Amino acid sequence: DKFSGYGFNKSHSVAYAYVSYQTAWLKVHYPAAFMAFCAFRDDD
């Protein structure tokens, strides 16, 4: 299927992996600040 090769390309998955790594790192090293941000962030 040609669409599966294009639908979620490598650069997109690398970007998601990078953001996920940063988020996990912040959650581990700064849990209070991370949870405060998650609880009080603006959804705009």
VOVO-497415 format. One record per residue: residue number from 1; chain; z, y, x of N, C-alpha, C, CB in turn. Coordinates in steps of 0.02 Angstrom, whole numbers. Glycine has a CB too. Layout:
BEGIN
<pos->NUM, unit->A, n.c3->Z, n.c2->Y, n.c1->X, ca.c3->Z, ca.c2->Y, ca.c1->X, c.c3->Z, c.c2->Y, c.c1->X, cb.c3->Z, cb.c2->Y, cb.c1->X> $
...
This chain:
BEGIN
<pos->1, unit->A, n.c3->0, n.c2->-59, n.c1->42, ca.c3->0, ca.c2->0, ca.c1->0, c.c3->0, c.c2->62, c.c1->44, cb.c3->61, cb.c2->0, cb.c1->-48> $
<pos->2, unit->A, n.c3->-51, n.c2->104, n.c1->39, ca.c3->-57, ca.c2->163, ca.c1->81, c.c3->-4, c.c2->216, c.c1->66, cb.c3->-126, cb.c2->193, cb.c1->73> $
<pos->3, unit->A, n.c3->16, n.c2->221, n.c1->3, ca.c3->65, ca.c2->273, ca.c1->-14, c.c3->132, c.c2->261, c.c1->20, cb.c3->74, cb.c2->276, cb.c1->-89> $
<pos->4, unit->A, n.c3->153, n.c2->200, n.c1->28, ca.c3->219, ca.c2->186, ca.c1->58, c.c3->221, c.c2->211, c.c1->130, cb.c3->235, cb.c2->112, cb.c1->55> $
<pos->5, unit->A, n.c3->166, n.c2->211, n.c1->164, ca.c3->164, ca.c2->237, ca.c1->232, c.c3->169, c.c2->312, c.c1->235, cb.c3->101, cb.c2->214, cb.c1->267> $
<pos->6, unit->A, n.c3->148, n.c2->346, n.c1->181, ca.c3->150, ca.c2->418, ca.c1->179, c.c3->209, c.c2->445, c.c1->139, cb.c3->85, cb.c2->444, cb.c1->150> $
<pos->7, unit->A, n.c3->231, n.c2->409, n.c1->89, ca.c3->281, ca.c2->434, ca.c1->43, c.c3->347, c.c2->454, c.c1->75, cb.c3->294, cb.c2->382, cb.c1->-8> $
<pos->8, unit->A, n.c3->367, n.c2->420, n.c1->125, ca.c3->430, ca.c2->436, ca.c1->160, c.c3->416, c.c2->428, c.c1->234, cb.c3->489, cb.c2->390, cb.c1->136> $
<pos->9, unit->A, n.c3->386, n.c2->479, n.c1->264, ca.c3->364, ca.c2->473, ca.c1->333, c.c3->421, c.c2->476, c.c1->383, cb.c3->314, cb.c2->528, cb.c1->349> $
<pos->10, unit->A, n.c3->406, n.c2->462, n.c1->446, ca.c3->457, ca.c2->457, ca.c1->498, c.c3->494, c.c2->523, c.c1->509, cb.c3->427, cb.c2->434, cb.c1->563> $
<pos->11, unit->A, n.c3->458, n.c2->579, n.c1->509, ca.c3->492, ca.c2->642, ca.c1->522, c.c3->543, c.c2->658, c.c1->467, cb.c3->441, cb.c2->699, cb.c1->527> $
<pos->12, unit->A, n.c3->527, n.c2->639, n.c1->406, ca.c3->574, ca.c2->650, ca.c1->351, c.c3->636, c.c2->606, c.c1->360, cb.c3->539, cb.c2->635, cb.c1->283> $
<pos->13, unit->A, n.c3->626, n.c2->544, n.c1->378, ca.c3->684, ca.c2->500, ca.c1->387, c.c3->725, c.c2->520, c.c1->448, cb.c3->661, cb.c2->428, cb.c1->393> $
<pos->14, unit->A, n.c3->693, n.c2->546, n.c1->500, ca.c3->731, ca.c2->570, ca.c1->558, c.c3->773, c.c2->631, c.c1->539, cb.c3->682, cb.c2->588, cb.c1->616> $
<pos->15, unit->A, n.c3->745, n.c2->675, n.c1->499, ca.c3->783, ca.c2->734, ca.c1->477, c.c3->843, c.c2->713, c.c1->436, cb.c3->737, cb.c2->780, cb.c1->436> $
<pos->16, unit->A, n.c3->835, n.c2->666, n.c1->390, ca.c3->892, ca.c2->641, ca.c1->351, c.c3->944, c.c2->608, c.c1->396, cb.c3->867, cb.c2->591, cb.c1->298> $
<pos->17, unit->A, n.c3->922, n.c2->570, n.c1->445, ca.c3->969, ca.c2->537, ca.c1->491, c.c3->1008, c.c2->589, c.c1->530, cb.c3->932, cb.c2->490, cb.c1->539> $
<pos->18, unit->A, n.c3->975, n.c2->642, n.c1->552, ca.c3->1008, ca.c2->695, ca.c1->590, c.c3->1061, c.c2->730, c.c1->549, cb.c3->956, cb.c2->745, cb.c1->616> $
<pos->19, unit->A, n.c3->1044, n.c2->748, n.c1->488, ca.c3->1092, ca.c2->781, ca.c1->443, c.c3->1150, c.c2->734, c.c1->427, cb.c3->1057, cb.c2->804, cb.c1->378> $
<pos->20, unit->A, n.c3->1135, n.c2->671, n.c1->416, ca.c3->1188, ca.c2->622, ca.c1->402, c.c3->1235, c.c2->614, c.c1->461, cb.c3->1157, cb.c2->554, cb.c1->384> $
<pos->21, unit->A, n.c3->1208, n.c2->613, n.c1->521, ca.c3->1250, ca.c2->607, ca.c1->581, c.c3->1295, c.c2->669, c.c1->588, cb.c3->1206, cb.c2->599, cb.c1->644> $
<pos->22, unit->A, n.c3->1266, n.c2->728, n.c1->579, ca.c3->1306, ca.c2->789, ca.c1->584, c.c3->1362, c.c2->790, c.c1->531, cb.c3->1262, cb.c2->851, cb.c1->576> $
<pos->23, unit->A, n.c3->1346, n.c2->770, n.c1->471, ca.c3->1395, ca.c2->769, ca.c1->416, c.c3->1451, c.c2->720, c.c1->432, cb.c3->1361, cb.c2->751, cb.c1->350> $
<pos->24, unit->A, n.c3->1433, n.c2->661, n.c1->456, ca.c3->1484, ca.c2->611, ca.c1->473, c.c3->1528, c.c2->635, c.c1->530, cb.c3->1451, cb.c2->544, cb.c1->491> $
<pos->25, unit->A, n.c3->1498, n.c2->668, n.c1->580, ca.c3->1536, ca.c2->693, ca.c1->637, c.c3->1586, c.c2->746, c.c1->614, cb.c3->1489, cb.c2->722, cb.c1->691> $
<pos->26, unit->A, n.c3->1563, n.c2->792, n.c1->572, ca.c3->1609, ca.c2->843, ca.c1->547, c.c3->1665, c.c2->813, c.c1->505, cb.c3->1570, cb.c2->894, cb.c1->506> $
<pos->27, unit->A, n.c3->1649, n.c2->763, n.c1->465, ca.c3->1699, ca.c2->731, ca.c1->423, c.c3->1753, c.c2->697, c.c1->465, cb.c3->1667, cb.c2->681, cb.c1->376> $
<pos->28, unit->A, n.c3->1733, n.c2->667, n.c1->521, ca.c3->1781, ca.c2->632, ca.c1->564, c.c3->1822, c.c2->681, c.c1->605, cb.c3->1743, cb.c2->583, cb.c1->611> $
<pos->29, unit->A, n.c3->1790, n.c2->732, n.c1->633, ca.c3->1825, ca.c2->777, ca.c1->679, c.c3->1860, c.c2->836, c.c1->645, cb.c3->1777, cb.c2->804, cb.c1->729> $
<pos->30, unit->A, n.c3->1837, n.c2->856, n.c1->586, ca.c3->1867, ca.c2->912, ca.c1->549, c.c3->1874, c.c2->893, c.c1->476, cb.c3->1823, cb.c2->976, cb.c1->557> $
<pos->31, unit->A, n.c3->1915, n.c2->842, n.c1->460, ca.c3->1918, ca.c2->818, ca.c1->391, c.c3->1943, c.c2->869, c.c1->341, cb.c3->1963, cb.c2->757, cb.c1->388> $
<pos->32, unit->A, n.c3->1992, n.c2->909, n.c1->358, ca.c3->2018, ca.c2->958, ca.c1->310, c.c3->1966, c.c2->1011, c.c1->294, cb.c3->2081, cb.c2->992, cb.c1->338> $
<pos->33, unit->A, n.c3->1933, n.c2->1038, n.c1->344, ca.c3->1882, ca.c2->1088, ca.c1->333, c.c3->1822, c.c2->1058, c.c1->296, cb.c3->1858, cb.c2->1118, cb.c1->400> $
<pos->34, unit->A, n.c3->1805, n.c2->997, n.c1->312, ca.c3->1749, ca.c2->964, ca.c1->279, c.c3->1763, c.c2->955, c.c1->205, cb.c3->1734, cb.c2->896, cb.c1->311> $
<pos->35, unit->A, n.c3->1823, n.c2->930, n.c1->189, ca.c3->1841, ca.c2->919, ca.c1->119, c.c3->1848, c.c2->985, c.c1->81, cb.c3->1906, cb.c2->879, cb.c1->114> $
<pos->36, unit->A, n.c3->1874, n.c2->1036, n.c1->114, ca.c3->1878, ca.c2->1102, ca.c1->82, c.c3->1809, c.c2->1128, c.c1->66, cb.c3->1916, cb.c2->1152, cb.c1->127> $
<pos->37, unit->A, n.c3->1763, n.c2->1120, n.c1->112, ca.c3->1694, ca.c2->1142, ca.c1->99, c.c3->1664, c.c2->1104, c.c1->40, cb.c3->1651, cb.c2->1133, cb.c1->162> $
<pos->38, unit->A, n.c3->1674, n.c2->1038, n.c1->40, ca.c3->1645, ca.c2->997, ca.c1->-14, c.c3->1675, c.c2->1015, c.c1->-82, cb.c3->1656, cb.c2->923, cb.c1->0> $
<pos->39, unit->A, n.c3->1739, n.c2->1032, n.c1->-83, ca.c3->1774, ca.c2->1046, ca.c1->-146, c.c3->1756, c.c2->1115, c.c1->-173, cb.c3->1848, cb.c2->1040, cb.c1->-136> $
<pos->40, unit->A, n.c3->1744, n.c2->1163, n.c1->-129, ca.c3->1737, ca.c2->1232, ca.c1->-151, c.c3->1668, c.c2->1262, c.c1->-137, cb.c3->1789, cb.c2->1274, cb.c1->-119> $
<pos->41, unit->A, n.c3->1619, n.c2->1221, n.c1->-123, ca.c3->1553, ca.c2->1249, ca.c1->-108, c.c3->1520, c.c2->1275, c.c1->-172, cb.c3->1508, cb.c2->1196, cb.c1->-75> $
<pos->42, unit->A, n.c3->1476, n.c2->1322, n.c1->-164, ca.c3->1440, ca.c2->1351, ca.c1->-221, c.c3->1376, c.c2->1311, c.c1->-232, cb.c3->1423, cb.c2->1426, cb.c1->-208> $
<pos->43, unit->A, n.c3->1363, n.c2->1292, n.c1->-293, ca.c3->1305, ca.c2->1251, ca.c1->-309, c.c3->1240, c.c2->1290, c.c1->-319, cb.c3->1319, cb.c2->1210, cb.c1->-370> $
<pos->44, unit->A, n.c3->1240, n.c2->1354, n.c1->-303, ca.c3->1179, ca.c2->1394, ca.c1->-313, c.c3->1127, c.c2->1370, c.c1->-267, cb.c3->1191, cb.c2->1468, cb.c1->-302> $
